[in-house]
């Protein structure tokens, strides 16, 4: 049975929306009537939505992107923090500190920076839905992906903390923790690394961006009214907590 949503009149920002999971979420929101703006460092080819070149690790870039959205919309109703990168598989003792910091900057600090600037707009209107993209790596820890795993664990903790701060408002903050999803991000890994991840999934397959986006749409909707600070797994049975 297909599930439909009506997001007409809602303005949404999707970071990292030019490809992969972010693109699928942005397209599903747009097809359901939302006015979507994609923030990314590579241009989006999706039709029917706005695009701004935004580096989410830079507050000044976020501020410019936000100003552009607010020129067209009085408020922002939906924020999907999806921008991030996996990085090269590197053992901890071989990791360049600058690369480790860059991973944390993009995969964790950017969530703080974007929320710090966008959520006050939601507070002024009295409504908002925030969806943060975490990862099963943030729960389990992935060998040779320590920076990514640590950052995504931080996203989980940040989501829970921020949600509690906003629980008395009509703003809900939740996160999604996917296992291995079939997107271009896997190009950074060897076929053996990918197969090792699949072997850990009881369903014995990769997830799809569309499956993650289906959950994201509910979290972006008014139906998500009594869930906040929650981490929703899309793991094919892998997640154990």
Buried (B, 14 or more C-beta within 10 A) or exposed (E): EEEEBEBEEBBBBBBBBBBBBBBBBBBBBBBBEBBBBBBBBEEBEBEEBBBBBBBBBEBEBBEBBBEBBBEEBEBBBBBBBBBBEBBBBBEEEEBEEEEBEBBBBBBBBBBBBBBEBBBEBBBEBEBBBBBBBBBBBBBBBBEBBBBBBBBBBBBBEBBBEBBEEBEEBBBBBBBBBBBBBBBEBBEBBEEEBBEBBBEBBEEEEBBBBBBBBBBBBBBBBBEBEEBBBBBBBBBBEBBEE
